[in-house]
């Protein structure tokens, strides 16, 4: 039995009924997936019924506890014998649907993954209501130097894990890789640098990653670049991000006033329709 607190049936029904935007967000949308080696990641935004926002309603977890609703998660790997201990692999589906208020907090803070549904190509959109379309049409309101700093922070975290400073999976992948290092983590670190620079320079992120950067990311993912070359490129991207943060024309933070307005009118319309 799945006992993850965000995987309950009540949370699933709530998330599905109120979803306004859901898209692919993993390697497939970045263009860096390797055939037969990746799972599918999707991220969504949902509106909750009024009693969960203005009242004290809670959802019941698979373990029987009652908690405030913030998100729903589905990981098909959990259906295998090891349950929650099972890691996602090729062909698995991983879905996270955030309540709109939590998603907005993370998006305004510049979380790189949470921002992706605003920019994915239409072909990668799974669900999009008028409220979701309004979000995507106003993606520029979330572009900020705060977001650039978050991309930089994630790059640094991935680099530390790549070098074994933190994390267990990097060491496991390194032992399995003919290149002698975790090529998937290295690719993601480089991708974060490339996309963070584009965000700071243009106010958006192009998906999939444009050429010629995409071919270079794929080459790293496939182990065709030595670790020394990867680290040298990461150092350059990090320095460029730091310099771009000083010179970027983006505002310090996202447009909180617009986001507050979107939340209020979207919730009111959703409740009225319900």
Secondary structure, 3 states (H helix, E strand, C coil): CCCCCCCCHHHHHHHHHHEEEEEECCHHHHCCCCCCCCCEEEEEEECCCHHHHCCCCCEECCCCCEECCCEEEEEHHHHCCCHHHCCCCCCCEEEEEEEHHHHHHHHHCCCHHHHHHHCCCHHHEEEECHHHHHHHHCHHHHCCHHHHHHHHHHHHHHHHHHCCCCCCHHHHHHHHCCCCCCHHHHHHHHHHHHHHHHHHHHCCCCCCCCCCHHHHHHHHHCCCCCHHHHHHHHHHHHHHHHHHHHHCCCCCCCCHHHHHHHHHHHHHHHHHHC
